[in-house]
Amino acid sequence: MSFNFQIKENTVWAAIDGEVDMQVAGLWRDALERQLNATLARNLVFDFSKVRFIDSSGLGVVLGRYKRVASRGGHVRIIGASPQVYKILQLSGFGNLMEIEQPGAAAAVQAGGRL
């Protein structure tokens, strides 16, 4: 499990690798909070391209950061989710709160396909 953060313009890009479960959720939440506290960025993009699994504790981290960013008037987006992780996010109602890129969308765009 590893975290990677980048600040681009008004957005924190947060990538995580591995399984987002109870064992890593607290560490990930703390790292995200440090990034959000260190910047005035209003938006947050989660890059889930290397996430193999997410459980309720990981979903809680995403939801908590969504509430924080939304209270600033910002937006949250999730990109790169596998079909399995995408399904969990949709079944949990996250698609009603934030934009979630459909699996394969980036590959289709890069290949010249239409969405």
C-alpha positions as CSV (number, residue, x, y, z in Angstrom):
1,M,0.0,0.0,0.0
2,S,1.3,3.4,-0.9
3,F,0.0,6.9,-1.3
4,N,0.9,9.6,-3.9
5,F,-0.3,13.1,-3.8
6,Q,0.0,15.9,-6.3
7,I,-1.3,19.5,-6.3
8,K,-2.4,20.8,-9.7
9,E,-3.9,24.2,-9.8
10,N,-6.8,24.1,-7.4
11,T,-6.9,20.3,-7.0
12,V,-5.4,17.7,-4.8
13,W,-4.8,14.5,-6.8
14,A,-4.7,11.5,-4.4
15,A,-3.6,8.1,-5.7
16,I,-3.6,5.0,-3.6
17,D,-2.2,1.5,-4.4
18,G,-3.5,-1.8,-3.0
19,E,-6.4,-2.6,-0.8
20,V,-8.3,0.2,0.9
21,D,-9.5,-1.6,4.0
22,M,-9.6,-1.2,7.8
23,Q,-5.9,-1.7,8.1
24,V,-4.9,1.3,6.0
25,A,-8.0,3.6,6.2
26,G,-6.8,5.5,9.2
27,L,-3.3,6.1,7.7
28,W,-4.8,7.1,4.4
29,R,-7.3,9.5,6.1
30,D,-4.5,11.2,8.0
31,A,-2.4,11.6,4.9
32,L,-5.3,13.1,3.0
33,E,-6.1,15.5,5.8
34,R,-2.4,16.7,5.9
35,Q,-2.6,17.4,2.1
36,L,-5.9,19.2,2.4
37,N,-4.6,21.2,5.4
38,A,-1.4,22.2,3.6
39,T,-3.2,23.6,0.5
40,L,-6.0,25.9,-0.3
41,A,-7.1,23.5,-3.1
42,R,-10.9,23.2,-3.3
43,N,-11.1,20.1,-5.4
44,L,-10.1,16.5,-4.8
45,V,-9.5,13.7,-7.4
46,F,-9.1,10.2,-6.2
47,D,-7.1,8.0,-8.6
48,F,-8.2,4.4,-7.9
49,S,-6.4,2.9,-10.9
50,K,-4.3,0.7,-8.6
51,V,-7.0,0.0,-6.0
52,R,-7.8,-3.7,-6.0
53,F,-10.5,-3.6,-3.2
54,I,-12.3,-1.0,-1.0
55,D,-14.3,-1.8,2.1
56,S,-16.6,0.3,4.3
57,S,-13.8,1.9,6.2
58,G,-12.2,3.1,2.9
59,L,-15.6,4.3,1.7
60,G,-15.8,6.2,5.0
61,V,-12.5,8.0,4.2
62,V,-13.8,9.0,0.8
63,L,-17.2,10.2,2.2
64,G,-15.5,12.2,4.9
65,R,-13.2,14.0,2.5
66,Y,-16.2,14.6,0.2
67,K,-18.0,16.4,3.0
68,R,-15.0,18.5,3.8
69,V,-14.3,19.5,0.2
70,A,-18.0,20.1,-0.5
71,S,-18.2,22.4,2.5
72,R,-15.5,24.5,0.8
73,G,-17.6,24.7,-2.4
74,G,-15.3,22.2,-4.1
75,H,-15.9,19.0,-6.1
76,V,-14.7,15.4,-5.7
77,R,-14.1,13.0,-8.6
78,I,-13.0,9.4,-8.7
79,I,-11.1,8.1,-11.7
80,G,-9.6,4.8,-12.8
81,A,-11.7,2.4,-10.7
82,S,-11.8,-1.2,-11.7
83,P,-15.2,-2.6,-12.6
84,Q,-15.4,-4.3,-9.2
85,V,-14.5,-1.1,-7.2
86,Y,-16.8,1.0,-9.5
87,K,-19.7,-1.3,-8.7
88,I,-19.0,-1.0,-4.9
89,L,-18.9,2.8,-5.3
90,Q,-22.2,2.9,-7.2
91,L,-24.0,0.5,-4.9
92,S,-22.9,2.7,-2.0
93,G,-24.6,5.7,-3.6
94,F,-21.3,7.6,-4.2
95,G,-22.4,8.2,-7.8
96,N,-25.1,10.5,-6.5
97,L,-22.6,12.7,-4.6
98,M,-19.6,12.9,-6.9
99,E,-18.5,12.1,-10.4
100,I,-17.1,8.6,-10.9
101,E,-15.4,7.8,-14.2
102,Q,-16.8,4.6,-15.7
103,P,-14.2,1.7,-16.0
104,G,-12.5,1.8,-19.3
105,A,-13.4,5.4,-20.1
106,A,-9.8,6.7,-20.1
107,A,-8.7,3.9,-22.3
108,A,-11.5,4.5,-24.8
109,V,-10.6,8.2,-25.0
110,Q,-6.9,7.4,-25.5
111,A,-7.7,4.9,-28.2
112,G,-9.8,7.4,-30.0
113,G,-13.1,5.9,-29.0
114,R,-16.3,7.8,-28.3
115,L,-18.1,7.7,-25.0
